[in-house]
Amino acid sequence: MTKVDGRAARWAGQQERRRAEFVDAALAAIAEHGPDVSTEQIAERAGVARTRLYRHFDGAADLQRAIAQRAAELVTADLAPLWHPEGSPNEMISTVISTHLRWLTEHAHLHRYLTRTLPGGPDDRPDVRGAIARHLSGLFTGYLTAFGLDPAPADTIAFGLVGYVESATTRWLDHPGTLSLAQLTGQLTGTIWAMLDHTLRAGGVTVDPDQPLPLPDEVSRGSS
């Protein structure tokens, strides 16, 4: 039997706690200083020297990935009520969109930080877009399967829609125009339903967007 080194385990635990504390300090610094926050400002917020900060991270990229991971955890928790939506298609879409927009507007600095500074592509980092899109992909897969349609498009639709909403919202945040938040939500909701409706109609399925939509397993039972 391999003997566990208690000191090593305690050290590893302490390292993880310190990393978490520094990530929380980084989130606070981003909220205060904006997306162009410097490592010095993050270290100052954490109450340590910059060199000490990097003892717990393998360079700036590692710190940025840790911040992105924490952001993904935060948005997953904040959007938890949306993981089991109810109501009509338009109600479901509007709820998801309005909650996502609220998160983006309340965390505008963090959103810009993530989109501007993270290295690599979507597959190289955890992010808010992926957290939402993966859930929606599962939801779309369930409904397409229940309607007897090929679920293959679900992933593309989910990531495409989330990218569309994120891009439109970023533009709205950076260049506020005449649209209010409610108007933006309505515009995005209508466009998204049009895309989903096109996919359903292509498979011979017509759904009233203003009528309550049963859960996927209920759809399956009703069509069997």
Residue frames as a rotation matrix with the C-alpha (Angstrom) as fourth column:
MET 1
0.579 0.815 0.000 0.00
0.815 -0.579 0.000 0.00
0.000 0.000 -1.000 0.00
THR 2
-0.259 -0.652 0.712 1.31
0.605 -0.684 -0.406 3.44
0.752 0.326 0.572 -0.95
LYS 3
-0.170 0.117 -0.978 1.66
0.931 -0.305 -0.199 5.72
-0.322 -0.945 -0.057 2.03
VAL 4
0.537 0.446 0.717 -0.04
0.655 -0.755 -0.021 9.09
0.532 0.481 -0.697 1.64
ASP 5
-0.630 -0.769 -0.113 2.18
0.717 -0.520 -0.464 12.06
0.298 -0.373 0.879 2.42
GLY 6
0.277 0.824 -0.494 0.02
0.946 -0.323 -0.010 14.17
-0.168 -0.465 -0.869 4.72
ARG 7
-0.153 -0.405 -0.902 2.21
0.284 -0.892 0.353 17.22
-0.947 -0.202 0.251 4.34
ALA 8
-0.967 -0.205 0.155 1.98
0.189 -0.161 0.969 17.05
-0.173 0.965 0.194 0.55
ALA 9
-0.285 0.943 0.174 -1.81
0.884 0.188 0.429 16.75
0.371 0.276 -0.887 0.72
ARG 10
0.337 0.382 -0.861 -2.06
0.757 -0.654 0.006 19.73
-0.561 -0.653 -0.509 3.07
TRP 11
-0.541 -0.631 -0.556 0.24
0.131 -0.717 0.685 21.76
-0.831 0.298 0.471 0.82
ALA 12
-0.867 0.272 0.418 -1.84
0.461 0.114 0.880 20.91
0.192 0.956 -0.224 -2.24
GLY 13
0.114 0.972 -0.204 -5.01
0.982 -0.080 0.169 21.93
0.148 -0.219 -0.964 -0.42
GLN 14
0.142 -0.150 -0.978 -3.45
0.483 -0.852 0.201 25.19
-0.864 -0.501 -0.049 0.66
GLN 15
-0.868 -0.497 -0.014 -2.33
0.190 -0.358 0.914 25.86
-0.459 0.791 0.405 -2.92
GLU 16
-0.513 0.755 0.409 -5.86
0.746 0.156 0.648 25.37
0.425 0.637 -0.642 -4.20
ARG 17
0.371 0.664 -0.648 -7.29
0.895 -0.442 0.059 27.66
-0.247 -0.602 -0.759 -1.54
ARG 18
-0.215 -0.539 -0.815 -4.79
0.249 -0.837 0.487 30.38
-0.944 -0.098 0.314 -2.35
ARG 19
-0.933 -0.069 0.353 -5.49
0.358 -0.068 0.931 30.06
-0.041 0.995 0.088 -6.08
ALA 20
-0.075 0.991 0.112 -9.22
0.932 0.030 0.360 30.42
0.353 0.131 -0.926 -5.39
GLU 21
0.334 0.143 -0.932 -8.59
0.669 -0.732 0.128 33.50
-0.664 -0.666 -0.340 -3.25
PHE 22
-0.623 -0.651 -0.434 -6.48
0.121 -0.629 0.768 35.09
-0.773 0.425 0.471 -5.98
VAL 23
-0.749 0.436 0.499 -9.11
0.603 0.136 0.786 34.33
0.275 0.889 -0.365 -8.62
ASP 24
0.316 0.887 -0.338 -11.77
0.949 -0.292 0.122 36.00
0.009 -0.359 -0.933 -6.47
ALA 25
0.047 -0.403 -0.914 -9.45
0.351 -0.850 0.393 38.99
-0.935 -0.339 0.102 -6.08
ALA 26
-0.902 -0.389 0.184 -9.00
0.276 -0.195 0.941 39.07
-0.331 0.900 0.283 -9.86
LEU 27
-0.247 0.897 0.367 -12.78
0.896 0.066 0.440 39.11
0.370 0.437 -0.820 -10.40
ALA 28
0.512 0.402 -0.759 -13.07
0.725 -0.676 0.131 42.04
-0.460 -0.618 -0.637 -7.97
ALA 29
-0.367 -0.740 -0.564 -10.23
0.198 -0.654 0.730 43.87
-0.909 0.156 0.386 -9.73
ILE 30
-0.818 0.139 0.558 -11.87
0.570 0.064 0.819 43.34
0.078 0.988 -0.131 -13.13
ALA 31
0.223 0.974 -0.032 -15.16
0.955 -0.212 0.207 44.73
0.195 -0.077 -0.978 -11.77
GLU 32
0.466 -0.096 -0.879 -13.30
0.484 -0.805 0.344 47.77
-0.741 -0.586 -0.329 -10.42
HIS 33
-0.250 -0.762 -0.598 -10.79
-0.158 -0.577 0.801 48.51
-0.955 0.295 0.024 -13.17
GLY 34
0.515 0.529 -0.674 -12.47
-0.741 -0.121 -0.660 47.05
-0.431 0.840 0.330 -16.26
PRO 35
0.982 0.007 0.187 -11.40
0.077 0.897 -0.434 44.48
-0.171 0.441 0.881 -18.87
ASP 36
0.520 -0.846 0.116 -7.93
-0.003 -0.138 -0.990 45.98
0.854 0.515 -0.074 -19.30
VAL 37
0.919 -0.146 0.367 -7.04
-0.381 -0.084 0.921 45.28
-0.104 -0.986 -0.132 -15.66
SER 38
0.163 -0.944 -0.286 -3.33
-0.679 0.103 -0.727 44.71
0.716 0.312 -0.625 -15.10
THR 39
0.229 -0.189 -0.955 -1.65
0.470 0.881 -0.061 41.92
0.853 -0.435 0.290 -13.16
GLU 40
-0.823 -0.564 0.065 -0.35
0.255 -0.470 -0.845 44.58
0.507 -0.679 0.531 -10.77
GLN 41
-0.431 0.747 0.507 -3.91
-0.795 -0.580 0.178 45.70
0.427 -0.326 0.844 -10.04
ILE 42
0.516 0.574 -0.635 -4.99
-0.226 0.807 0.546 42.10
0.826 -0.138 0.546 -9.43
ALA 43
-0.192 -0.687 -0.701 -2.04
0.638 0.455 -0.622 41.54
0.746 -0.566 0.350 -7.09
GLU 44
-0.867 -0.098 0.489 -2.83
-0.216 -0.810 -0.545 44.80
0.449 -0.578 0.682 -5.28
ARG 45
0.090 0.982 0.164 -6.43
-0.790 -0.030 0.612 43.69
0.606 -0.184 0.773 -4.81
ALA 46
0.585 0.067 -0.808 -5.16
0.191 0.957 0.218 40.37
0.788 -0.282 0.547 -3.43
GLY 47
0.894 -0.239 0.379 -2.79
-0.448 -0.485 0.751 42.20
0.004 -0.841 -0.541 -1.11
VAL 48
0.527 -0.759 0.383 0.36
0.426 0.625 0.654 40.51
-0.736 -0.182 0.652 -2.41
ALA 49
-0.190 -0.684 -0.704 3.30
-0.534 -0.530 0.659 41.32
-0.824 0.501 -0.264 -4.66
ARG 50
0.506 0.380 -0.774 3.00
-0.861 0.162 -0.482 40.43
-0.058 0.910 0.410 -8.36
THR 51
-0.388 -0.741 -0.547 5.82
-0.724 0.613 -0.316 37.89
0.570 0.274 -0.775 -8.05
ARG 52
-0.827 0.125 0.548 4.04
-0.380 0.595 -0.709 36.15
-0.415 -0.794 -0.444 -5.19
LEU 53
0.219 0.963 -0.154 0.84
-0.739 0.061 -0.671 35.95
-0.637 0.261 0.725 -7.22
TYR 54
0.416 -0.083 -0.905 2.62
-0.829 0.373 -0.416 34.02
0.372 0.924 0.086 -9.95
ARG 55
-0.731 -0.596 0.333 3.91
-0.682 0.661 -0.314 31.45
-0.033 -0.456 -0.889 -7.47
HIS 56
-0.390 0.691 0.609 0.43
-0.155 0.603 -0.783 29.98
-0.908 -0.400 -0.128 -7.62
PHE 57
0.777 0.630 -0.012 -0.09
-0.092 0.095 -0.991 30.21
-0.623 0.771 0.132 -11.40
ASP 58
-0.051 -0.782 0.621 1.95
0.716 0.404 0.569 29.07
-0.696 0.474 0.540 -14.37
GLY 59
-0.906 -0.369 0.208 2.09
0.414 -0.665 0.621 32.51
-0.091 0.649 0.755 -15.94
ALA 60
-0.725 0.622 -0.296 -0.61
-0.562 -0.783 -0.268 34.95
-0.398 -0.028 0.917 -17.09
ALA 61
-0.457 0.565 -0.687 -2.38
-0.605 0.368 0.706 32.39
0.652 0.738 0.174 -19.31
ASP 62
-0.635 0.194 -0.748 -2.91
0.508 0.834 -0.216 30.04
0.582 -0.517 -0.628 -16.36
LEU 63
-0.832 0.339 -0.439 -4.40
0.215 -0.532 -0.819 32.87
-0.511 -0.776 0.369 -14.28
GLN 64
-0.615 0.610 -0.499 -6.69
-0.782 -0.554 0.286 33.85
-0.102 0.566 0.818 -17.16
ARG 65
-0.487 0.426 -0.762 -7.88
-0.170 0.810 0.561 30.26
0.857 0.403 -0.322 -17.58
ALA 66
-0.755 0.187 -0.628 -8.60
0.645 0.383 -0.662 30.07
0.117 -0.905 -0.409 -13.84
ILE 67
-0.768 0.500 -0.401 -10.64
-0.290 -0.829 -0.477 33.28
-0.571 -0.250 0.782 -14.07
ALA 68
-0.504 0.574 -0.645 -12.56
-0.766 0.048 0.641 31.86
0.399 0.817 0.416 -17.04
GLN 69
-0.627 0.237 -0.742 -13.26
0.305 0.951 0.045 28.63
0.716 -0.198 -0.669 -15.14
ARG 70
-0.795 0.323 -0.512 -14.62
0.466 -0.215 -0.858 30.61
-0.388 -0.921 0.021 -12.19
ALA 71
-0.677 0.562 -0.475 -16.77
-0.660 -0.749 0.056 32.72
-0.325 0.352 0.878 -14.52
ALA 72
-0.529 0.467 -0.708 -18.24
-0.376 0.619 0.689 29.55
0.761 0.631 -0.152 -16.05
GLU 73
-0.691 0.247 -0.679 -19.10
0.654 0.613 -0.443 28.30
0.307 -0.750 -0.586 -12.55
LEU 74
-0.809 0.365 -0.462 -20.74
0.045 -0.744 -0.667 31.61
-0.587 -0.560 0.585 -11.68
VAL 75
-0.566 0.626 -0.537 -22.90
-0.824 -0.401 0.400 31.79
0.035 0.668 0.743 -14.78
THR 76
-0.594 0.350 -0.724 -23.93
0.042 0.912 0.407 28.14
0.803 0.212 -0.557 -14.41
ALA 77
-0.717 0.310 -0.624 -25.10
0.687 0.163 -0.708 28.88
-0.118 -0.937 -0.330 -10.86
ASP 78
-0.748 0.413 -0.520 -26.82
-0.264 -0.903 -0.337 32.16
-0.609 -0.115 0.785 -11.84
LEU 79
-0.435 0.569 -0.698 -28.66
-0.873 -0.075 0.483 30.51
0.222 0.819 0.529 -14.72
ALA 80
-0.986 -0.020 0.165 -29.63
-0.079 0.930 -0.358 27.38
-0.146 -0.366 -0.919 -12.77
PRO 81
-0.243 0.968 0.058 -33.39
-0.166 0.018 -0.986 28.18
-0.956 -0.249 0.157 -12.95
LEU 82
0.168 0.303 -0.938 -33.15
-0.926 -0.278 -0.256 28.04
-0.338 0.911 0.234 -16.74
TRP 83
-0.803 -0.591 -0.077 -31.89
-0.580 0.745 0.330 24.49
-0.138 0.309 -0.941 -16.94
HIS 84
-0.736 0.644 0.210 -35.49
0.642 0.762 -0.087 23.23
-0.216 0.071 -0.974 -16.80
PRO 85
-0.915 0.351 -0.197 -37.57
-0.382 -0.912 0.149 25.85
-0.128 0.211 0.969 -18.67
GLU 86
-0.483 0.842 0.241 -41.35
0.720 0.538 -0.438 25.71
-0.499 -0.038 -0.866 -18.85
GLY 87
0.017 0.624 -0.781 -44.06
-0.125 -0.774 -0.621 27.41
-0.992 0.108 0.065 -20.88
SER 88
0.930 0.331 0.158 -44.44
0.139 0.079 -0.987 28.22
-0.339 0.940 0.028 -24.55
PRO 89
0.293 -0.863 0.413 -41.44
0.951 0.215 -0.223 28.33
0.104 0.458 0.883 -26.90
ASN 90
0.210 -0.189 0.959 -41.53
0.243 -0.940 -0.239 32.13
0.947 0.284 -0.152 -26.90
GLU 91
0.883 0.136 0.450 -41.70
-0.383 -0.346 0.857 32.20
0.272 -0.928 -0.253 -23.09
MET 92
0.765 -0.643 0.040 -38.80
0.533 0.666 0.521 29.76
-0.362 -0.377 0.853 -22.79
ILE 93
0.127 -0.745 0.655 -36.66
0.889 -0.206 -0.408 31.67
0.439 0.634 0.637 -25.27
SER 94
0.413 0.100 0.905 -37.49
-0.041 -0.991 0.128 35.05
0.910 -0.090 -0.405 -23.75
THR 95
0.986 -0.036 0.165 -36.64
-0.164 0.038 0.986 33.82
-0.042 -0.999 0.032 -20.26
VAL 96
0.490 -0.859 0.151 -33.31
0.818 0.512 0.260 32.39
-0.301 -0.003 0.954 -21.36
ILE 97
0.063 -0.457 0.887 -32.45
0.723 -0.592 -0.356 35.51
0.688 0.663 0.293 -23.37
SER 98
0.623 0.242 0.743 -33.45
-0.186 -0.877 0.442 38.01
0.759 -0.414 -0.502 -20.66
THR 99
0.954 -0.298 0.034 -31.53
0.051 0.273 0.961 36.12
-0.296 -0.915 0.276 -17.99
HIS 100
0.269 -0.885 0.379 -28.46
0.956 0.292 0.004 35.80
-0.114 0.361 0.925 -20.21
LEU 101
0.158 -0.165 0.974 -28.64
0.447 -0.867 -0.219 39.51
0.881 0.470 -0.063 -21.08
ARG 102
0.910 0.195 0.367 -29.01
-0.225 -0.511 0.830 40.42
0.349 -0.837 -0.421 -17.42
TRP 103
0.710 -0.703 -0.041 -25.89
0.516 0.479 0.710 38.41
-0.480 -0.526 0.703 -16.62
LEU 104
0.047 -0.728 0.684 -23.93
0.968 -0.137 -0.212 40.04
0.248 0.672 0.698 -19.43
THR 105
0.347 0.125 0.929 -25.00
0.139 -0.987 0.081 43.57
0.927 0.101 -0.360 -18.46
GLU 106
0.970 0.041 0.238 -24.31
-0.226 -0.192 0.955 43.00
0.085 -0.980 -0.178 -14.76
HIS 107
0.446 -0.863 0.238 -20.90
0.289 0.391 0.874 41.47
-0.847 -0.321 0.424 -15.55
ALA 108
0.999 0.034 0.001 -20.02
0.013 -0.348 -0.938 43.62
-0.032 0.937 -0.348 -18.56
HIS 109
0.381 -0.925 0.006 -16.38
-0.922 -0.379 0.079 44.13
-0.071 -0.036 -0.997 -17.51
LEU 110
-0.144 -0.419 0.896 -15.87
-0.396 0.855 0.336 40.41
-0.907 -0.306 -0.289 -16.93
HIS 111
0.672 0.470 0.573 -17.54
0.332 0.500 -0.800 39.56
-0.662 0.727 0.180 -20.23
ARG 112
0.916 -0.363 -0.170 -15.24
-0.357 -0.549 -0.756 41.92
0.181 0.753 -0.632 -22.12
TYR 113
0.103 -0.912 0.396 -12.21
-0.909 0.076 0.411 40.62
-0.405 -0.403 -0.821 -20.22
LEU 114
0.089 -0.015 0.996 -13.02
-0.017 1.000 0.017 37.04
-0.996 -0.018 0.089 -21.20
THR 115
0.831 0.315 0.458 -13.57
0.418 0.188 -0.889 37.87
-0.367 0.930 0.025 -24.87
ARG 116
0.869 -0.490 -0.060 -10.49
-0.448 -0.732 -0.514 40.09
0.208 0.473 -0.856 -25.17
THR 117
0.202 -0.910 0.361 -7.75
-0.979 -0.184 0.082 38.42
-0.008 -0.370 -0.929 -23.19
LEU 118
0.461 -0.024 0.887 -8.19
-0.361 0.908 0.213 34.66
-0.811 -0.419 0.410 -23.16
PRO 119
-0.485 -0.716 -0.502 -5.69
-0.794 0.121 0.595 32.75
-0.365 0.688 -0.627 -25.31
GLY 120
-0.937 0.010 0.350 -6.62
0.113 0.955 0.274 29.96
-0.332 0.297 -0.896 -27.69
GLY 121
-0.649 0.748 -0.138 -9.94
-0.363 -0.145 0.921 29.02
0.668 0.648 0.365 -29.21
PRO 122
0.196 0.862 0.468 -13.23
-0.890 -0.044 0.454 27.89
0.412 -0.505 0.758 -27.69
ASP 123
0.750 0.094 -0.654 -11.93
0.017 0.987 0.161 24.35
0.661 -0.132 0.739 -27.22
ASP 124
-0.217 -0.954 -0.209 -8.93
0.408 0.106 -0.907 25.60
0.887 -0.282 0.366 -25.23
ARG 125
-0.961 -0.127 0.244 -10.83
-0.136 -0.552 -0.823 27.30
0.239 -0.824 0.513 -22.44
PRO 126
-0.350 0.893 -0.282 -13.99
0.932 0.303 -0.197 27.12
-0.091 -0.332 -0.939 -20.36
ASP 127
-0.992 0.018 0.122 -16.29
-0.002 -0.992 0.125 30.07
0.123 0.124 0.985 -20.99
VAL 128
-0.520 0.854 -0.030 -19.75
-0.351 -0.246 -0.904 31.42
-0.779 -0.459 0.427 -20.44
ARG 129
-0.080 0.482 -0.872 -20.77
-0.997 -0.046 0.067 30.74
-0.008 0.875 0.484 -24.04
GLY 130
-0.612 -0.226 -0.758 -19.84
-0.369 0.929 0.021 27.08
0.700 0.292 -0.652 -23.76
ALA 131
-0.965 0.252 0.076 -21.64
0.021 0.362 -0.932 26.65
-0.263 -0.898 -0.354 -20.43
ILE 132
-0.189 0.951 -0.246 -24.93
-0.563 -0.310 -0.766 27.89
-0.805 -0.006 0.594 -21.88
ALA 133
-0.057 0.152 -0.987 -24.55
-0.989 0.125 0.077 26.37
0.135 0.980 0.143 -25.36
ARG 134
-0.872 -0.301 -0.387 -23.84
-0.273 0.954 -0.126 22.87
0.407 -0.004 -0.913 -24.07
HIS 135
-0.719 0.679 0.148 -26.99
0.049 0.262 -0.964 22.94
-0.693 -0.686 -0.222 -21.97
LEU 136
0.051 0.770 -0.636 -29.11
-0.739 -0.399 -0.543 24.25
-0.672 0.498 0.549 -24.84
SER 137
-0.472 -0.296 -0.831 -27.66
-0.815 0.504 0.284 21.57
0.335 0.811 -0.479 -27.10
GLY 138
-0.993 0.116 -0.028 -28.93
0.117 0.888 -0.444 18.91
-0.026 -0.444 -0.896 -24.72
LEU 139
-0.363 0.912 -0.191 -32.34
-0.116 -0.248 -0.962 20.61
-0.925 -0.327 0.195 -24.53
PHE 140
0.016 0.335 -0.942 -32.64
-0.956 -0.271 -0.113 20.84
-0.293 0.902 0.316 -28.33
THR 141
-0.801 -0.364 -0.476 -31.49
-0.495 0.850 0.183 17.24
0.337 0.382 -0.860 -28.71
GLY 142
-0.837 0.516 0.181 -34.27
0.173 0.564 -0.807 16.13
-0.519 -0.644 -0.562 -26.37
TYR 143
0.014 0.907 -0.421 -36.98
-0.352 -0.390 -0.851 17.97
-0.936 0.160 0.314 -28.29
LEU 144
-0.155 -0.109 -0.982 -35.76
-0.988 0.006 0.155 17.04
-0.011 0.994 -0.109 -31.78
THR 145
-0.958 -0.218 -0.187 -35.59
-0.214 0.976 -0.040 13.39
0.191 0.002 -0.982 -30.74
ALA 146
-0.620 0.778 0.104 -39.04
0.142 0.242 -0.960 13.58
-0.772 -0.580 -0.261 -29.15
PHE 147
0.207 0.698 -0.686 -40.49
-0.625 -0.445 -0.642 15.01
-0.753 0.561 0.344 -32.37
GLY 148
0.619 0.007 0.786 -38.91
0.365 0.883 -0.296 12.16
-0.695 0.470 0.544 -34.33
LEU 149
0.948 -0.309 -0.072 -36.35
-0.238 -0.544 -0.805 14.41
0.210 0.780 -0.589 -36.02
ASP 150
0.369 -0.906 -0.206 -32.61
0.669 0.413 -0.618 13.99
0.645 0.091 0.759 -36.48
PRO 151
0.892 0.002 -0.452 -30.93
0.384 -0.532 0.755 15.52
-0.238 -0.847 -0.476 -33.37
ALA 152
0.111 -0.959 0.262 -27.65
0.994 0.113 -0.006 16.11
-0.024 0.261 0.965 -35.24
PRO 153
0.010 -0.135 0.991 -28.30
0.459 -0.880 -0.124 19.87
0.888 0.456 0.053 -35.81
ALA 154
0.816 0.471 -0.336 -28.81
0.497 -0.274 0.823 20.53
0.295 -0.839 -0.458 -32.07
ASP 155
0.214 -0.821 -0.530 -25.18
0.830 -0.134 0.542 21.29
-0.516 -0.555 0.652 -31.29
THR 156
-0.638 -0.454 0.622 -24.68
0.746 -0.564 0.353 23.63
0.191 0.689 0.699 -34.24
ILE 157
0.197 0.808 0.556 -27.94
0.442 -0.579 0.685 25.44
0.875 0.111 -0.472 -33.52
ALA 158
0.773 0.146 -0.617 -27.13
0.634 -0.146 0.760 25.86
0.021 -0.978 -0.205 -29.82
PHE 159
-0.109 -0.911 -0.398 -23.63
0.793 -0.321 0.518 27.24
-0.599 -0.259 0.757 -30.28
GLY 160
-0.586 -0.058 0.808 -24.73
0.694 -0.551 0.464 29.39
0.419 0.832 0.363 -33.22
LEU 161
0.441 0.853 0.280 -27.58
0.499 -0.492 0.713 30.95
0.746 -0.175 -0.643 -31.27
VAL 162
0.671 -0.248 -0.699 -25.47
0.658 -0.237 0.715 31.65
-0.343 -0.939 0.004 -28.20
GLY 163
-0.455 -0.884 0.112 -22.78
0.813 -0.360 0.458 33.20
-0.364 0.300 0.882 -30.38
TYR 164
-0.289 0.455 0.843 -25.41
0.629 -0.574 0.525 35.34
0.722 0.681 -0.120 -32.10
VAL 165
0.765 0.628 -0.142 -26.86
0.489 -0.423 0.763 36.57
0.419 -0.653 -0.631 -28.80
GLU 166
0.360 -0.713 -0.602 -23.42
0.739 -0.176 0.650 37.25
-0.570 -0.679 0.463 -27.34
SER 167
-0.597 -0.616 0.514 -22.26
0.801 -0.436 0.410 39.14
-0.028 0.656 0.754 -30.42
ALA 168
0.002 0.696 0.718 -25.43
0.516 -0.616 0.596 41.24
0.857 0.369 -0.361 -30.62
THR 169
0.841 0.327 -0.432 -25.33
0.524 -0.288 0.802 41.99
0.138 -0.900 -0.413 -26.90
THR 170
-0.038 -0.933 -0.358 -21.65
0.853 -0.217 0.475 42.96
-0.521 -0.287 0.804 -26.98
ARG 171
-0.593 -0.104 0.798 -22.42
0.656 -0.637 0.405 45.38
0.466 0.764 0.446 -29.79
TRP 172
0.424 0.860 0.286 -25.37
0.425 -0.467 0.775 46.76
0.800 -0.207 -0.564 -27.80
LEU 173
0.679 -0.231 -0.697 -23.22
0.688 -0.131 0.714 47.20
-0.256 -0.964 0.070 -24.68
ASP 174
-0.347 -0.936 -0.062 -20.38
0.812 -0.332 0.479 48.89
-0.469 0.116 0.875 -26.58
HIS 175
-0.984 0.059 0.170 -22.62
0.059 -0.786 0.615 51.08
0.170 0.615 0.770 -28.75
PRO 176
-0.481 0.858 -0.179 -25.93
0.558 0.142 -0.817 51.75
-0.676 -0.493 -0.548 -26.98
GLY 177
-0.900 0.240 0.365 -28.54
0.232 -0.445 0.865 52.79
0.370 0.863 0.345 -29.48
THR 178
-0.496 0.795 0.348 -32.26
-0.768 -0.589 0.251 53.38
0.405 -0.143 0.903 -29.35
LEU 179
0.099 0.543 -0.834 -33.16
-0.041 0.840 0.542 49.83
0.994 -0.020 0.105 -28.27
SER 180
0.223 0.034 0.974 -34.06
-0.966 -0.130 0.225 49.28
0.134 -0.991 0.004 -24.63
LEU 181
-0.781 -0.511 0.359 -33.13
-0.580 0.806 -0.115 46.03
-0.231 -0.298 -0.926 -22.91
ALA 182
-0.111 0.836 0.537 -36.75
-0.103 0.528 -0.843 44.84
-0.988 -0.149 0.028 -23.27
GLN 183
0.687 0.357 -0.633 -36.74
-0.612 -0.185 -0.769 45.68
-0.392 0.916 0.091 -26.99
LEU 184
-0.255 -0.862 -0.439 -33.43
-0.950 0.307 -0.050 43.90
0.178 0.404 -0.897 -27.51
THR 185
-0.698 0.064 0.714 -34.82
-0.316 0.866 -0.386 40.85
-0.643 -0.495 -0.584 -25.71
GLY 186
0.353 0.927 0.128 -37.90
-0.183 0.202 -0.962 40.86
-0.918 0.316 0.241 -27.94
GLN 187
0.494 -0.232 -0.838 -35.85
-0.868 -0.186 -0.460 41.21
-0.049 0.955 -0.293 -31.11
LEU 188
-0.599 -0.798 -0.063 -33.51
-0.797 0.602 -0.047 38.37
0.076 0.022 -0.997 -30.19
THR 189
-0.440 0.517 0.734 -36.39
-0.225 0.728 -0.648 36.15
-0.869 -0.450 -0.204 -29.08
GLY 190
0.608 0.745 -0.275 -38.19
-0.417 0.005 -0.909 36.59
-0.676 0.667 0.314 -32.40
THR 191
0.221 -0.618 -0.755 -35.07
-0.951 0.034 -0.306 35.87
0.215 0.786 -0.580 -34.45
ILE 192
-0.751 -0.541 0.378 -34.19
-0.632 0.755 -0.176 32.78
-0.191 -0.371 -0.909 -32.44
TRP 193
-0.064 0.796 0.602 -37.68
-0.171 0.586 -0.792 31.35
-0.983 -0.153 0.099 -32.74
ALA 194
0.651 0.288 -0.703 -37.59
-0.700 -0.129 -0.702 31.90
-0.293 0.949 0.118 -36.50
MET 195
-0.281 -0.846 -0.454 -34.40
-0.912 0.382 -0.148 29.82
0.299 0.372 -0.879 -36.71
LEU 196
-0.795 0.027 0.606 -35.82
-0.323 0.827 -0.461 27.04
-0.514 -0.562 -0.648 -34.54
ASP 197
0.248 0.968 0.043 -39.14
-0.352 0.131 -0.927 27.09
-0.903 0.215 0.373 -36.39
HIS 198
0.318 -0.223 -0.922 -37.28
-0.946 -0.014 -0.323 26.68
0.059 0.975 -0.216 -39.70
THR 199
-0.750 -0.660 -0.038 -35.53
-0.650 0.747 -0.142 23.56
0.122 -0.081 -0.989 -38.36
LEU 200
-0.540 0.621 0.568 -38.81
-0.134 0.603 -0.786 22.05
-0.831 -0.500 -0.242 -37.14
ARG 201
0.461 0.786 -0.412 -40.75
-0.531 -0.127 -0.838 22.83
-0.711 0.605 0.359 -40.32
ALA 202
-0.133 -0.596 -0.792 -37.96
-0.978 0.209 0.007 21.31
0.161 0.776 -0.610 -42.42
GLY 203
-0.976 -0.215 0.025 -38.75
-0.215 0.949 -0.230 18.06
0.026 -0.229 -0.973 -40.61
GLY 204
-0.475 0.867 -0.152 -42.50
0.144 0.247 0.958 18.44
0.868 0.434 -0.242 -41.05
VAL 205
-0.237 0.354 -0.905 -43.22
0.968 0.161 -0.191 19.62
0.078 -0.921 -0.381 -37.50
THR 206
-0.238 0.252 0.938 -45.30
0.117 -0.951 0.285 22.74
0.964 0.178 0.197 -36.78
VAL 207
-0.305 0.061 -0.950 -45.34
0.947 0.128 -0.296 24.22
0.103 -0.990 -0.097 -33.28
ASP 208
0.606 0.539 0.585 -47.35
0.390 -0.842 0.373 27.21
0.693 0.002 -0.721 -32.01
PRO 209
-0.407 -0.912 0.052 -44.75
0.403 -0.231 -0.886 29.43
0.820 -0.340 0.461 -30.32
ASP 210
-0.532 0.254 0.808 -47.34
-0.643 -0.742 -0.191 30.87
0.551 -0.621 0.558 -27.94
GLN 211
0.663 0.737 -0.130 -48.76
-0.501 0.567 0.654 27.59
0.556 -0.369 0.745 -26.67
PRO 212
0.369 -0.539 0.757 -47.20
-0.809 0.215 0.547 25.70
-0.457 -0.815 -0.357 -23.73
LEU 213
0.177 -0.426 -0.887 -44.67
-0.692 0.588 -0.420 23.16
0.700 0.688 -0.191 -24.93
PRO 214
0.967 0.193 0.163 -44.67
-0.251 0.664 0.704 19.85
0.027 -0.722 0.691 -23.04
LEU 215
0.175 -0.937 0.304 -41.45
-0.683 0.107 0.722 18.29
-0.709 -0.334 -0.621 -21.82
PRO 216
-0.390 -0.409 -0.825 -39.59
-0.912 0.297 0.284 16.10
0.129 0.863 -0.489 -24.36
ASP 217
-0.993 0.003 0.118 -40.70
-0.020 0.981 -0.191 12.83
-0.116 -0.192 -0.974 -22.73
GLU 218
-0.204 0.978 -0.052 -44.31
0.045 -0.044 -0.998 14.01
-0.978 -0.206 -0.035 -22.82
VAL 219
0.076 0.147 -0.986 -43.95
-0.924 -0.362 -0.125 14.81
-0.376 0.920 0.109 -26.52
SER 220
-0.793 -0.465 -0.394 -42.61
-0.579 0.775 0.252 11.31
0.189 0.428 -0.884 -27.11
ARG 221
-0.801 0.534 0.269 -45.52
0.243 0.702 -0.670 9.68
-0.546 -0.471 -0.692 -25.26
GLY 222
0.023 0.880 -0.474 -48.04
-0.292 -0.448 -0.845 11.81
-0.956 0.158 0.247 -27.12
SER 223
0.068 -0.057 -0.996 -46.68
-0.990 -0.127 -0.061 10.82
-0.123 0.990 -0.066 -30.52
SER 224
-0.888 -0.461 0.009 -46.31
-0.458 0.885 0.086 7.11
-0.047 0.072 -0.996 -29.73
